[in-house]
Amino acid sequence: MPPFGRAKDILPAVERAKKGAVLTPRELLDIASLLRSVSSVKKYALAKSEENSVLDRYFSQLAENPQLEKKISNAIAAEDIISDNASDRLYKIRRDIKKCENSVKDALASFTSGAYSKYLQENLITMRSGRYVIPV
């Protein structure tokens, strides 16, 4: 029996992409999954090539795209997580954000250990509602 896998219908995503829409990570993962299934089915068909099957003409029409599958797999880490390696620009942006966050943390740390430390309840920096907080 051919290994068809659990491929989802990607036609709506493909139609949206044709119109210039941006696909969600979930849609891209579904496309990568289908591409993996196509590769598995093609390998199965090649292994069984000496046996004639009613499905042979369908197997021959399947088009593999390992490059696209690899690009998607490298770019999407999980259903809602785009990898830093999705593009060079994204990698640089996220690296710059981390540098800025570290600069802010260093500046706050200088308050907790410097001349102002005597005015603080604790030498502790916390985050509340997305903001850094120093208890005074």
N, CA, C and O atoms as a GROMACS GRO file, in nm:
protein
  544
    1MET      N    1   0.085  -0.119   0.000
    1MET     CA    2   0.000   0.000   0.000
    1MET      C    3   0.089   0.125   0.000
    1MET      O    4   0.184   0.131   0.078
    2PRO      N    5   0.062   0.221  -0.084
    2PRO     CA    6   0.142   0.343  -0.091
    2PRO      C    7   0.132   0.427   0.038
    2PRO      O    8   0.025   0.433   0.098
    3PRO      N    9   0.241   0.489   0.079
    3PRO     CA   10   0.242   0.571   0.201
    3PRO      C   11   0.188   0.712   0.176
    3PRO      O   12   0.266   0.805   0.158
    4PHE      N   13   0.058   0.726   0.175
    4PHE     CA   14  -0.001   0.856   0.142
    4PHE      C   15   0.012   0.959   0.254
    4PHE      O   16   0.009   1.079   0.226
    5GLY      N   17   0.027   0.917   0.376
    5GLY     CA   18   0.042   1.012   0.486
    5GLY      C   19  -0.088   1.083   0.517
    5GLY      O   20  -0.196   1.038   0.478
    6ARG      N   21  -0.078   1.194   0.588
    6ARG     CA   22  -0.196   1.270   0.629
    6ARG      C   23  -0.196   1.408   0.564
    6ARG      O   24  -0.204   1.509   0.632
    7ALA      N   25  -0.185   1.410   0.435
    7ALA     CA   26  -0.178   1.538   0.364
    7ALA      C   27  -0.312   1.610   0.370
    7ALA      O   28  -0.419   1.550   0.355
    8LYS      N   29  -0.303   1.741   0.393
    8LYS     CA   30  -0.424   1.824   0.396
    8LYS      C   31  -0.443   1.888   0.260
    8LYS      O   32  -0.350   1.894   0.179
    9ASP      N   33  -0.563   1.936   0.237
    9ASP     CA   34  -0.593   2.005   0.112
    9ASP      C   35  -0.526   2.142   0.114
    9ASP      O   36  -0.561   2.228   0.195
   10ILE      N   37  -0.429   2.161   0.025
   10ILE     CA   38  -0.356   2.288   0.022
   10ILE      C   39  -0.406   2.380  -0.089
   10ILE      O   40  -0.354   2.490  -0.106
   11LEU      N   41  -0.506   2.337  -0.164
   11LEU     CA   42  -0.555   2.417  -0.276
   11LEU      C   43  -0.598   2.558  -0.235
   11LEU      O   44  -0.562   2.653  -0.305
   12PRO      N   45  -0.672   2.577  -0.125
   12PRO     CA   46  -0.707   2.714  -0.086
   12PRO      C   47  -0.584   2.802  -0.060
   12PRO      O   48  -0.582   2.919  -0.097
   13ALA      N   49  -0.482   2.745   0.002
   13ALA     CA   50  -0.359   2.821   0.029
   13ALA      C   51  -0.288   2.855  -0.102
   13ALA      O   52  -0.237   2.966  -0.117
   14VAL      N   53  -0.284   2.761  -0.194
   14VAL     CA   54  -0.220   2.785  -0.323
   14VAL      C   55  -0.293   2.894  -0.399
   14VAL      O   56  -0.231   2.982  -0.459
   15GLU      N   57  -0.426   2.889  -0.397
   15GLU     CA   58  -0.505   2.993  -0.466
   15GLU      C   59  -0.480   3.130  -0.404
   15GLU      O   60  -0.467   3.230  -0.476
   16ARG      N   61  -0.471   3.136  -0.273
   16ARG     CA   62  -0.443   3.263  -0.206
   16ARG      C   63  -0.304   3.314  -0.241
   16ARG      O   64  -0.284   3.433  -0.264
   17ALA      N   65  -0.207   3.222  -0.246
   17ALA     CA   66  -0.070   3.260  -0.280
   17ALA      C   67  -0.062   3.314  -0.423
   17ALA      O   68   0.013   3.407  -0.450
   18LYS      N   69  -0.139   3.254  -0.513
   18LYS     CA   70  -0.141   3.301  -0.653
   18LYS      C   71  -0.188   3.446  -0.661
   18LYS      O   72  -0.148   3.520  -0.751
   19LYS      N   73  -0.274   3.485  -0.567
   19LYS     CA   74  -0.327   3.622  -0.565
   19LYS      C   75  -0.236   3.718  -0.488
   19LYS      O   76  -0.267   3.835  -0.473
   20GLY      N   77  -0.123   3.666  -0.441
   20GLY     CA   78  -0.027   3.751  -0.371
   20GLY      C   79  -0.044   3.755  -0.220
   20GLY      O   80   0.021   3.835  -0.153
   21ALA      N   81  -0.129   3.670  -0.166
   21ALA     CA   82  -0.151   3.667  -0.021
   21ALA      C   83  -0.030   3.607   0.050
   21ALA      O   84   0.044   3.527  -0.007
   22VAL      N   85  -0.012   3.645   0.174
   22VAL     CA   86   0.092   3.588   0.258
   22VAL      C   87   0.032   3.467   0.329
   22VAL      O   88  -0.073   3.477   0.392
   23LEU      N   89   0.100   3.354   0.319
   23LEU     CA   90   0.049   3.232   0.382
   23LEU      C   91   0.091   3.226   0.528
   23LEU      O   92   0.196   3.278   0.566
   24THR      N   93   0.008   3.162   0.608
   24THR     CA   94   0.038   3.146   0.750
   24THR      C   95   0.143   3.035   0.766
   24THR      O   96   0.159   2.951   0.677
   25PRO      N   97   0.213   3.034   0.879
   25PRO     CA   98   0.306   2.924   0.904
   25PRO      C   99   0.236   2.787   0.896
   25PRO      O  100   0.294   2.691   0.846
   26ARG      N  101   0.111   2.778   0.945
   26ARG     CA  102   0.038   2.652   0.939
   26ARG      C  103   0.017   2.608   0.794
   26ARG      O  104   0.035   2.490   0.762
   27GLU      N  105  -0.020   2.701   0.708
   27GLU     CA  106  -0.040   2.667   0.566
   27GLU      C  107   0.091   2.622   0.503
   27GLU      O  108   0.093   2.526   0.425
   28LEU      N  109   0.199   2.689   0.536
   28LEU     CA  110   0.330   2.649   0.482
   28LEU      C  111   0.371   2.511   0.532
   28LEU      O  112   0.426   2.431   0.456
   29LEU      N  113   0.344   2.483   0.659
   29LEU     CA  114   0.375   2.349   0.712
   29LEU      C  115   0.291   2.242   0.643
   29LEU      O  116   0.341   2.132   0.618
   30ASP      N  117   0.166   2.273   0.612
   30ASP     CA  118   0.080   2.178   0.539
   30ASP      C  119   0.135   2.152   0.399
   30ASP      O  120   0.133   2.038   0.352
   31ILE      N  121   0.186   2.256   0.334
   31ILE     CA  122   0.245   2.240   0.201
   31ILE      C  123   0.370   2.153   0.210
   31ILE      O  124   0.390   2.064   0.128
   32ALA      N  125   0.455   2.179   0.309
   32ALA     CA  126   0.576   2.098   0.328
   32ALA      C  127   0.540   1.952   0.355
   32ALA      O  128   0.606   1.861   0.306
   33SER      N  129   0.435   1.931   0.434
   33SER     CA  130   0.390   1.795   0.464
   33SER      C  131   0.344   1.723   0.338
   33SER      O  132   0.376   1.606   0.317
   34LEU      N  133   0.270   1.793   0.254
   34LEU     CA  134   0.224   1.734   0.128
   34LEU      C  135   0.344   1.701   0.038
   34LEU      O  136   0.348   1.596  -0.025
   35LEU      N  137   0.441   1.790   0.033
   35LEU     CA  138   0.560   1.765  -0.048
   35LEU      C  139   0.637   1.643   0.002
   35LEU      O  140   0.689   1.565  -0.079
   36ARG      N  141   0.644   1.624   0.134
   36ARG     CA  142   0.708   1.504   0.190
   36ARG      C  143   0.629   1.379   0.150
   36ARG      O  144   0.687   1.276   0.117
   37SER      N  145   0.496   1.390   0.155
   37SER     CA  146   0.412   1.276   0.116
   37SER      C  147   0.432   1.240  -0.030
   37SER      O  148   0.439   1.123  -0.066
   38VAL      N  149   0.441   1.342  -0.115
   38VAL     CA  150   0.465   1.318  -0.258
   38VAL      C  151   0.597   1.245  -0.277
   38VAL      O  152   0.604   1.150  -0.355
   39SER      N  153   0.701   1.288  -0.207
   39SER     CA  154   0.831   1.221  -0.218
   39SER      C  155   0.823   1.076  -0.173
   39SER      O  156   0.881   0.987  -0.236
   40SER      N  157   0.750   1.051  -0.064
   40SER     CA  158   0.734   0.914  -0.014
   40SER      C  159   0.661   0.827  -0.115
   40SER      O  160   0.700   0.712  -0.139
   41VAL      N  161   0.556   0.881  -0.173
   41VAL     CA  162   0.478   0.805  -0.271
   41VAL      C  163   0.562   0.776  -0.396
   41VAL      O  164   0.557   0.666  -0.450
   42LYS      N  165   0.640   0.875  -0.441
   42LYS     CA  166   0.726   0.855  -0.558
   42LYS      C  167   0.830   0.746  -0.530
   42LYS      O  168   0.857   0.662  -0.615
   43LYS      N  169   0.889   0.749  -0.410
   43LYS     CA  170   0.988   0.646  -0.373
   43LYS      C  171   0.922   0.508  -0.371
   43LYS      O  172   0.980   0.410  -0.417
   44TYR      N  173   0.802   0.503  -0.318
   44TYR     CA  174   0.727   0.378  -0.315
   44TYR      C  175   0.704   0.328  -0.457
   44TYR      O  176   0.723   0.210  -0.487
   45ALA      N  177   0.661   0.418  -0.545
   45ALA     CA  178   0.632   0.381  -0.684
   45ALA      C  179   0.758   0.331  -0.755
   45ALA      O  180   0.752   0.235  -0.831
   46LEU      N  181   0.871   0.396  -0.729
   46LEU     CA  182   0.996   0.351  -0.791
   46LEU      C  183   1.038   0.214  -0.739
   46LEU      O  184   1.088   0.132  -0.815
   47ALA      N  185   1.017   0.190  -0.611
   47ALA     CA  186   1.052   0.060  -0.552
   47ALA      C  187   0.965  -0.051  -0.607
   47ALA      O  188   1.008  -0.166  -0.618
   48LYS      N  189   0.842  -0.018  -0.642
   48LYS     CA  190   0.747  -0.117  -0.693
   48LYS      C  191   0.736  -0.111  -0.846
   48LYS      O  192   0.638  -0.160  -0.903
   49SER      N  193   0.835  -0.051  -0.912
   49SER     CA  194   0.824  -0.026  -1.056
   49SER      C  195   0.812  -0.154  -1.140
   49SER      O  196   0.757  -0.150  -1.250
   50GLU      N  197   0.862  -0.266  -1.089
   50GLU     CA  198   0.850  -0.390  -1.167
   50GLU      C  199   0.708  -0.446  -1.165
   50GLU      O  200   0.672  -0.526  -1.251
   51GLU      N  201   0.630  -0.405  -1.067
   51GLU     CA  202   0.491  -0.450  -1.059
   51GLU      C  203   0.401  -0.344  -1.124
   51GLU      O  204   0.408  -0.226  -1.088
   52ASN      N  205   0.319  -0.385  -1.217
   52ASN     CA  206   0.225  -0.290  -1.278
   52ASN      C  207   0.109  -0.265  -1.183
   52ASN      O  208   0.058  -0.357  -1.118
   53SER      N  209   0.068  -0.140  -1.176
   53SER     CA  210  -0.041  -0.102  -1.086
   53SER      C  211  -0.132  -0.005  -1.159
   53SER      O  212  -0.090   0.067  -1.250
   54VAL      N  213  -0.257  -0.004  -1.118
   54VAL     CA  214  -0.354   0.090  -1.174
   54VAL      C  215  -0.315   0.234  -1.139
   54VAL      O  216  -0.353   0.328  -1.207
   55LEU      N  217  -0.239   0.248  -1.033
   55LEU     CA  218  -0.200   0.380  -0.986
   55LEU      C  219  -0.075   0.436  -1.055
   55LEU      O  220  -0.040   0.552  -1.034
   56ASP      N  221  -0.008   0.355  -1.136
   56ASP     CA  222   0.118   0.398  -1.197
   56ASP      C  223   0.106   0.529  -1.273
   56ASP      O  224   0.195   0.614  -1.263
   57ARG      N  225   0.000   0.546  -1.348
   57ARG     CA  226  -0.012   0.670  -1.426
   57ARG      C  227  -0.030   0.791  -1.335
   57ARG      O  228   0.012   0.902  -1.370
   58TYR      N  229  -0.091   0.771  -1.219
   58TYR     CA  230  -0.106   0.881  -1.123
   58TYR      C  231   0.028   0.911  -1.054
   58TYR      O  232   0.064   1.027  -1.035
   59PHE      N  233   0.099   0.804  -1.018
   59PHE     CA  234   0.230   0.822  -0.956
   59PHE      C  235   0.323   0.902  -1.047
   59PHE      O  236   0.397   0.988  -1.001
   60SER      N  237   0.318   0.873  -1.176
   60SER     CA  238   0.408   0.941  -1.271
   60SER      C  239   0.376   1.090  -1.284
   60SER      O  240   0.461   1.168  -1.326
   61GLN      N  241   0.254   1.130  -1.250
   61GLN     CA  242   0.215   1.271  -1.261
   61GLN      C  243   0.252   1.353  -1.137
   61GLN      O  244   0.244   1.476  -1.138
   62LEU      N  245   0.293   1.286  -1.031
   62LEU     CA  246   0.331   1.358  -0.909
   62LEU      C  247   0.463   1.431  -0.930
   62LEU      O  248   0.559   1.375  -0.984
   63ALA      N  249   0.468   1.556  -0.887
   63ALA     CA  250   0.589   1.636  -0.902
   63ALA      C  251   0.649   1.664  -0.764
   63ALA      O  252   0.585   1.723  -0.677
   64GLU      N  253   0.773   1.621  -0.747
   64GLU     CA  254   0.843   1.647  -0.621
   64GLU      C  255   0.904   1.787  -0.624
   64GLU      O  256   0.935   1.840  -0.731
   65ASN      N  257   0.922   1.844  -0.507
   65ASN     CA  258   0.991   1.973  -0.496
   65ASN      C  259   1.068   1.976  -0.364
   65ASN      O  260   1.028   2.045  -0.269
   66PRO      N  261   1.178   1.901  -0.358
   66PRO     CA  262   1.253   1.893  -0.232
   66PRO      C  263   1.312   2.027  -0.188
   66PRO      O  264   1.330   2.051  -0.069
   67GLN      N  265   1.344   2.114  -0.284
   67GLN     CA  266   1.401   2.245  -0.248
   67GLN      C  267   1.298   2.328  -0.171
   67GLN      O  268   1.332   2.388  -0.069
   68LEU      N  269   1.175   2.332  -0.219
   68LEU     CA  270   1.071   2.409  -0.152
   68LEU      C  271   1.041   2.348  -0.015
   68LEU      O  272   1.026   2.421   0.084
   69GLU      N  273   1.032   2.217  -0.009
   69GLU     CA  274   1.005   2.149   0.119
   69GLU      C  275   1.114   2.183   0.220
   69GLU      O  276   1.085   2.208   0.337
   70LYS      N  277   1.240   2.183   0.176
   70LYS     CA  278   1.352   2.215   0.265
   70LYS      C  279   1.346   2.361   0.310
   70LYS      O  280   1.369   2.391   0.427
   71LYS      N  281   1.317   2.452   0.217
   71LYS     CA  282   1.308   2.594   0.253
   71LYS      C  283   1.200   2.618   0.358
   71LYS      O  284   1.221   2.691   0.455
   72ILE      N  285   1.085   2.556   0.338
   72ILE     CA  286   0.975   2.572   0.434
   72ILE      C  287   1.015   2.513   0.569
   72ILE      O  288   0.995   2.576   0.673
   73SER      N  289   1.070   2.393   0.567
   73SER     CA  290   1.109   2.327   0.692
   73SER      C  291   1.215   2.406   0.768
   73SER      O  292   1.213   2.409   0.891
   74ASN      N  293   1.305   2.471   0.697
   74ASN     CA  294   1.408   2.552   0.762
   74ASN      C  295   1.353   2.685   0.814
   74ASN      O  296   1.403   2.739   0.912
   75ALA      N  297   1.249   2.736   0.749
   75ALA     CA  298   1.195   2.868   0.784
   75ALA      C  299   1.091   2.864   0.896
   75ALA      O  300   1.080   2.958   0.974
   76ILE      N  301   1.016   2.755   0.904
   76ILE     CA  302   0.908   2.745   1.002
   76ILE      C  303   0.949   2.645   1.109
   76ILE      O  304   0.962   2.525   1.082
   77ALA      N  305   0.968   2.695   1.232
   77ALA     CA  306   1.013   2.609   1.341
   77ALA      C  307   0.897   2.529   1.402
   77ALA      O  308   0.914   2.414   1.441
   78ALA      N  309   0.780   2.590   1.409
   78ALA     CA  310   0.659   2.526   1.462
   78ALA      C  311   0.540   2.602   1.405
   78ALA      O  312   0.556   2.700   1.332
   79GLU      N  313   0.421   2.556   1.439
   79GLU     CA  314   0.300   2.613   1.380
   79GLU      C  315   0.292   2.765   1.392
   79GLU      O  316   0.239   2.831   1.303
   80ASP      N  317   0.343   2.819   1.499
   80ASP     CA  318   0.333   2.964   1.518
   80ASP      C  319   0.469   3.030   1.540
   80ASP      O  320   0.478   3.140   1.594
   81ILE      N  321   0.575   2.961   1.498
   81ILE     CA  322   0.710   3.014   1.518
   81ILE      C  323   0.787   3.015   1.387
   81ILE      O  324   0.813   2.910   1.327
   82ILE      N  325   0.824   3.134   1.344
   82ILE     CA  326   0.907   3.148   1.225
   82ILE      C  327   1.052   3.151   1.272
   82ILE      O  328   1.088   3.230   1.360
   83SER      N  329   1.134   3.066   1.215
   83SER     CA  330   1.273   3.053   1.254
   83SER      C  331   1.352   3.180   1.224
   83SER      O  332   1.322   3.251   1.127
   84ASP      N  333   1.452   3.209   1.306
   84ASP     CA  334   1.542   3.322   1.278
   84ASP      C  335   1.608   3.305   1.142
   84ASP      O  336   1.641   3.404   1.076
   85ASN      N  337   1.626   3.181   1.100
   85ASN     CA  338   1.694   3.153   0.974
   85ASN      C  339   1.602   3.158   0.853
   85ASN      O  340   1.642   3.120   0.743
   86ALA      N  341   1.480   3.205   0.871
   86ALA     CA  342   1.387   3.213   0.758
   86ALA      C  343   1.442   3.306   0.650
   86ALA      O  344   1.421   3.283   0.531
   87SER      N  345   1.511   3.411   0.693
   87SER     CA  346   1.578   3.500   0.597
   87SER      C  347   1.692   3.571   0.667
   87SER      O  348   1.694   3.582   0.790
   88ASP      N  349   1.787   3.619   0.588
   88ASP     CA  350   1.899   3.693   0.646
   88ASP      C  351   1.850   3.819   0.717
   88ASP      O  352   1.900   3.854   0.823
   89ARG      N  353   1.752   3.886   0.657
   89ARG     CA  354   1.701   4.010   0.715
   89ARG      C  355   1.633   3.984   0.850
   89ARG      O  356   1.655   4.058   0.946
   90LEU      N  357   1.551   3.878   0.857
   90LEU     CA  358   1.485   3.846   0.984
   90LEU      C  359   1.589   3.813   1.090
   90LEU      O  360   1.576   3.855   1.206
   91TYR      N  361   1.692   3.740   1.052
   91TYR     CA  362   1.799   3.706   1.146
   91TYR      C  363   1.863   3.833   1.202
   91TYR      O  364   1.884   3.844   1.323
   92LYS      N  365   1.893   3.930   1.115
   92LYS     CA  366   1.956   4.055   1.158
   92LYS      C  367   1.862   4.136   1.246
   92LYS      O  368   1.905   4.194   1.346
   93ILE      N  369   1.735   4.142   1.210
   93ILE     CA  370   1.638   4.216   1.290
   93ILE      C  371   1.629   4.158   1.431
   93ILE      O  372   1.634   4.232   1.529
   94ARG      N  373   1.615   4.027   1.440
   94ARG     CA  374   1.604   3.964   1.572
   94ARG      C  375   1.733   3.978   1.652
   94ARG      O  376   1.729   3.993   1.774
   95ARG      N  377   1.847   3.972   1.584
   95ARG     CA  378   1.975   3.992   1.653
   95ARG      C  379   1.983   4.134   1.708
   95ARG      O  380   2.027   4.155   1.821
   96ASP      N  381   1.940   4.233   1.628
   96ASP     CA  382   1.941   4.373   1.674
   96ASP      C  383   1.846   4.394   1.792
   96ASP      O  384   1.877   4.469   1.884
   97ILE      N  385   1.731   4.329   1.788
   97ILE     CA  386   1.636   4.338   1.900
   97ILE      C  387   1.700   4.284   2.027
   97ILE      O  388   1.688   4.345   2.133
   98LYS      N  389   1.768   4.170   2.017
   98LYS     CA  390   1.834   4.111   2.134
   98LYS      C  391   1.942   4.205   2.188
   98LYS      O  392   1.957   4.219   2.310
   99LYS      N  393   2.016   4.269   2.098
   99LYS     CA  394   2.119   4.365   2.141
   99LYS      C  395   2.055   4.480   2.218
   99LYS      O  396   2.105   4.522   2.322
  100CYS      N  397   1.944   4.532   2.166
  100CYS     CA  398   1.874   4.642   2.234
  100CYS      C  399   1.822   4.598   2.371
  100CYS      O  400   1.835   4.672   2.469
  101GLU      N  401   1.763   4.479   2.377
  101GLU     CA  402   1.714   4.428   2.505
  101GLU      C  403   1.828   4.416   2.605
  101GLU      O  404   1.813   4.451   2.722
  102ASN      N  405   1.942   4.366   2.559
  102ASN     CA  406   2.058   4.352   2.649
  102ASN      C  407   2.109   4.488   2.695
  102ASN      O  408   2.151   4.503   2.810
  103SER      N  409   2.105   4.587   2.608
  103SER     CA  410   2.147   4.723   2.646
  103SER      C  411   2.056   4.779   2.754
  103SER      O  412   2.103   4.841   2.850
  104VAL      N  413   1.926   4.758   2.738
  104VAL     CA  414   1.830   4.805   2.839
  104VAL      C  415   1.854   4.734   2.971
  104VAL      O  416   1.855   4.797   3.077
  105LYS      N  417   1.875   4.603   2.966
  105LYS     CA  418   1.901   4.527   3.089
  105LYS      C  419   2.029   4.574   3.157
  105LYS      O  420   2.034   4.585   3.279
  106ASP      N  421   2.132   4.601   3.077
  106ASP     CA  422   2.258   4.650   3.135
  106ASP      C  423   2.238   4.786   3.202
  106ASP      O  424   2.292   4.811   3.310
  107ALA      N  425   2.162   4.873   3.137
  107ALA     CA  426   2.136   5.006   3.195
  107ALA      C  427   2.059   4.993   3.326
  107ALA      O  428   2.090   5.062   3.423
  108LEU      N  429   1.960   4.906   3.328
  108LEU     CA  430   1.883   4.884   3.451
  108LEU      C  431   1.970   4.822   3.560
  108LEU      O  432   1.958   4.857   3.678
  109ALA      N  433   2.056   4.731   3.520
  109ALA     CA  434   2.145   4.666   3.618
  109ALA      C  435   2.238   4.769   3.681
  109ALA      O  436   2.275   4.756   3.798
  110SER      N  437   2.277   4.870   3.605
  110SER     CA  438   2.364   4.973   3.662
  110SER      C  439   2.290   5.052   3.770
  110SER      O  440   2.353   5.100   3.865
  111PHE      N  441   2.158   5.068   3.756
  111PHE     CA  442   2.080   5.135   3.861
  111PHE      C  443   2.075   5.051   3.988
  111PHE      O  444   2.084   5.104   4.099
  112THR      N  445   2.060   4.920   3.972
  112THR     CA  446   2.044   4.834   4.090
  112THR      C  447   2.175   4.812   4.164
  112THR      O  448   2.173   4.772   4.281
  113SER      N  449   2.288   4.836   4.099
  113SER     CA  450   2.415   4.812   4.167
  113SER      C  451   2.496   4.940   4.188
  113SER      O  452   2.603   4.936   4.249
  114GLY      N  453   2.448   5.051   4.137
  114GLY     CA  454   2.522   5.176   4.147
  114GLY      C  455   2.480   5.261   4.266
  114GLY      O  456   2.433   5.210   4.367
  115ALA      N  457   2.497   5.391   4.251
  115ALA     CA  458   2.468   5.487   4.358
  115ALA      C  459   2.321   5.488   4.397
  115ALA      O  460   2.287   5.524   4.510
  116TYR      N  461   2.234   5.449   4.305
  116TYR     CA  462   2.090   5.451   4.333
  116TYR      C  463   2.041   5.328   4.409
  116TYR      O  464   1.926   5.323   4.451
  117SER      N  465   2.126   5.230   4.425
  117SER     CA  466   2.083   5.104   4.486
  117SER      C  467   2.028   5.122   4.627
  117SER      O  468   1.945   5.042   4.671
  118LYS      N  469   2.073   5.224   4.700
  118LYS     CA  470   2.025   5.245   4.837
  118LYS      C  471   1.879   5.289   4.841
  118LYS      O  472   1.814   5.281   4.945
  119TYR      N  473   1.825   5.335   4.727
  119TYR     CA  474   1.686   5.378   4.721
  119TYR      C  475   1.591   5.266   4.679
  119TYR      O  476   1.470   5.286   4.673
  120LEU      N  477   1.644   5.152   4.651
  120LEU     CA  478   1.564   5.040   4.602
  120LEU      C  479   1.527   4.944   4.715
  120LEU      O  480   1.605   4.923   4.808
  121GLN      N  481   1.407   4.888   4.706
  121GLN     CA  482   1.365   4.786   4.802
  121GLN      C  483   1.452   4.661   4.785
  121GLN      O  484   1.496   4.600   4.883
  122GLU      N  485   1.474   4.625   4.659
  122GLU     CA  486   1.554   4.506   4.626
  122GLU      C  487   1.636   4.534   4.502
  122GLU      O  488   1.599   4.619   4.420
  123ASN      N  489   1.746   4.465   4.488
  123ASN     CA  490   1.826   4.473   4.365
  123ASN      C  491   1.770   4.373   4.264
  123ASN      O  492   1.836   4.276   4.227
  124LEU      N  493   1.648   4.398   4.223
  124LEU     CA  494   1.576   4.304   4.139
  124LEU      C  495   1.509   4.377   4.024
  124LEU      O  496   1.447   4.482   4.044
  125ILE      N  497   1.521   4.322   3.906
  125ILE     CA  498   1.454   4.378   3.788
  125ILE      C  499   1.352   4.274   3.743
  125ILE      O  500   1.386   4.159   3.717
  126THR      N  501   1.227   4.316   3.733
  126THR     CA  502   1.122   4.224   3.687
  126THR      C  503   1.055   4.283   3.564
  126THR      O  504   1.080   4.398   3.526
  127MET      N  505   0.970   4.204   3.502
  127MET     CA  506   0.895   4.252   3.387
  127MET      C  507   0.747   4.235   3.416
  127MET      O  508   0.701   4.128   3.455
  128ARG      N  509   0.672   4.344   3.396
  128ARG     CA  510   0.526   4.342   3.415
  128ARG      C  511   0.462   4.409   3.296
  128ARG      O  512   0.498   4.521   3.260
  129SER      N  513   0.367   4.342   3.237
  129SER     CA  514   0.295   4.396   3.121
  129SER      C  515   0.390   4.444   3.012
  129SER      O  516   0.368   4.548   2.950
  130GLY      N  517   0.497   4.368   2.990
  130GLY     CA  518   0.591   4.401   2.884
  130GLY      C  519   0.687   4.514   2.917
  130GLY      O  520   0.758   4.563   2.829
  131ARG      N  521   0.692   4.556   3.044
  131ARG     CA  522   0.780   4.666   3.085
  131ARG      C  523   0.872   4.618   3.197
  131ARG      O  524   0.833   4.538   3.282
  132TYR      N  525   0.994   4.670   3.195
  132TYR     CA  526   1.086   4.641   3.304
  132TYR      C  527   1.050   4.726   3.424
  132TYR      O  528   1.017   4.844   3.410
  133VAL      N  529   1.057   4.666   3.543
  133VAL     CA  530   1.018   4.733   3.666
  133VAL      C  531   1.128   4.713   3.770
  133VAL      O  532   1.180   4.602   3.788
  134ILE      N  533   1.163   4.823   3.839
  134ILE     CA  534   1.258   4.818   3.951
  134ILE      C  535   1.181   4.864   4.074
  134ILE      O  536   1.132   4.976   4.077
  135PRO      N  537   1.169   4.778   4.177
  135PRO     CA  538   1.095   4.819   4.298
  135PRO      C  539   1.169   4.928   4.374
  135PRO      O  540   1.284   4.911   4.416
  136VAL      N  541   1.101   5.043   4.392
  136VAL     CA  542   1.161   5.158   4.461
  136VAL      C  543   1.106   5.167   4.601
  136VAL      O  544   1.143   5.257   4.677
   0.00000   0.00000   0.00000
